[in-house]
């Protein structure tokens, strides 16, 4: 029996020592893990110029600067069409020719009658000077001459109207009448021409932005950018040129128009685009990736990585957000390192290890932003 209890005590002590050794090993592993630090992603706060824009961007509607519906000023048969549908034309380019032969015949006839009326008037004037004809006869001769002069001028004008020309640089639309069709003036519509160089983009913004927009327009042009799906070139750049004279009471918005040079025809009448209006620009604003900003019971805060690789919980005041970045108005300086991922495992004083190199925030402000 004594040997049994001796053996039991010895086994119990061995078991306890093994448990203690195992516990110590686990403790050392935990310490090692803690010393290694909580893995996080970080970024560096930087000072940059940041455009202030309307969020969300409004949707704009592309409109031609001018639209003209072409009508003929005289009736007749279309003898020739000088363009193709959808073709770009210049101001003064010949579009249609109305058969000029009836106008030419009328002009020749009236010119002959005018020459005869002039001869008759010269004869009557000599007789009138010799008091051989009455005043009424002389006035009648003069009136006939003047009437035929006006008729010839009208014929010449009608002959000019047989050539229908482009009123400005633009793009032709669908052709409504073809060669051989008889045109009734002025009812029949021959064609629509749109001026697209430059071109308008119309859009509406909430009326709350009206004061700052009017103030900025008094100083210098406000930059406007238009984008749309599948755009394979740099977004077209324009300037705000029009503010409507009243607010739409049904929507609480104000209509604006921006003018784009549109030299590459990137914008087309009737197209819908997303409009970015740059209201102003913040100079030397401290910005961080938006995911660095956390919200707690006491407001917004950011984890700052200190030189000893521990973190500090720093309350901050945020400003505008733009393209995944947030302006920090108070509580952070440029150059400080902030945690952008892994905050759920952090607390003040916890040591961290950076999973990747520090990437500074890069903010590209438009070159023509006000």
Buried (B, 14 or more C-beta within 10 A) or exposed (E): EEEEEEEEEEEEEEEEEEEEEEEEEEEEEEEEEEEEBBEBBBBBBBBBBBBBBBEEBBEBBBBBBBEBEBBBBBBBBBBEBBBEEEEBBEEEBBBBBBBBEBBBEBBEEBBEBBEEBBEBBEEBBEBBEEEEBEEEEBEBBBEBBEEBBEBBEEBBEBBEBBBBBBBBBBBBBEBBBEEEEEBEEEEBEBBBBBBBBBBBBBBBBEBEBBEBBEEBBEEEBBBBBBBBEEEEEEBBBBBBBEBBEEBEEEEEBBBBBBBBBBEEEBBBBEBBBBBBBBBBBBEEBBBBBBBBBBEEEEEBBBBBBEEEEBBEBBEBEBBBBBEEBBBBBEBBEBEBBBBBBBBEEBEEEBBBEBEEEEEEBEBEBBEBBB
